[in-house]
Amino acid sequence: MLVDASGTVTGVIDWDGATRGDADFDLFTLRFDLTHRAPELARLLDGMVSEEAEPACWAHMSLRMVDWAIRHFTAAEVTVWLDVAERLRPS
């Protein structure tokens, strides 16, 4: 995210996680990552993903990030993504 000196979001650049097509999934992907890296910015995305899409987006990102962490990182990193998944689990 690009943020100006006053803290206003002025743009988003995503060289990896965004895909062509599903805006809900793109927003949820960004929200999932920001929940880990910049929780104060993640809150800006609350409520932007449609209620119908959120459970599927959550399931996909939870499995994707936990699987990636299992295959490439430490047990501590797996725990980080499990915690993010738990925090964002739809009610």
C-alpha positions in Angstrom: 0.0 0.0 0.0 1.2 3.5 -0.7 0.5 5.9 2.1 1.2 9.6 2.1 2.7 11.6 5.0 -0.7 12.1 6.6 -1.4 8.4 6.6 -3.9 8.4 3.8 -3.8 5.4 1.5 -3.1 6.6 -2.0 -2.6 3.4 -3.9 -2.0 -0.4 -3.8 0.7 -2.2 -5.6 0.6 -6.0 -5.6 3.2 -7.8 -7.7 2.3 -11.3 -6.5 -1.0 -12.0 -4.7 -3.5 -10.2 -6.9 -5.2 -12.1 -9.7 -7.3 -11.1 -12.6 -11.0 -11.6 -12.1 -12.2 -11.8 -8.5 -12.1 -8.5 -6.6 -13.3 -10.1 -3.4 -10.5 -12.6 -3.5 -7.9 -9.9 -4.2 -9.1 -7.8 -1.3 -9.2 -10.8 1.0 -5.7 -11.8 0.0 -4.5 -8.3 0.8 -6.4 -8.3 4.1 -4.9 -11.7 5.1 -1.4 -10.4 4.5 -1.9 -7.1 6.2 -3.4 -8.8 9.3 0.1 -10.3 9.8 2.3 -7.4 8.6 0.3 -4.2 9.3 -2.9 -4.9 11.4 -3.7 -1.2 11.5 -4.0 -1.1 7.7 -5.9 -4.4 7.6 -8.7 -2.8 9.5 -9.3 -0.5 6.5 -10.4 -3.5 4.5 -13.0 -4.8 7.1 -16.4 -5.2 5.5 -15.1 -4.7 1.9 -15.3 -8.4 0.9 -18.9 -9.6 0.2 -20.4 -11.8 2.9 -21.1 -14.5 0.3 -17.5 -14.7 -0.8 -15.8 -14.3 2.5 -16.0 -18.0 3.7 -14.5 -19.3 0.4 -11.8 -16.7 0.4 -11.0 -17.4 4.0 -10.7 -21.2 3.4 -8.5 -20.7 0.3 -6.1 -18.2 1.9 -5.9 -20.2 5.2 -4.9 -23.4 3.4 -2.7 -21.6 0.9 -0.6 -19.7 3.6 -0.4 -22.5 6.1 0.7 -25.0 3.3 3.3 -22.5 2.1 4.6 -22.0 5.6 4.8 -25.8 6.2 6.8 -26.3 3.0 9.1 -23.3 3.2 9.4 -22.0 6.7 9.7 -22.8 10.4 7.0 -24.1 12.8 6.8 -20.6 14.2 5.8 -19.2 10.8 3.2 -21.9 10.5 1.8 -20.8 13.8 1.7 -17.1 12.6 -0.5 -18.0 9.7 -2.7 -20.3 11.7 -3.2 -17.4 14.1 -4.1 -15.0 11.2 -6.5 -17.6 9.8 -8.2 -17.9 13.2 -8.5 -14.1 13.6 -10.1 -13.7 10.2 -12.4 -16.8 10.4 -15.9 -15.8 9.3 -18.5 -16.1 12.1 
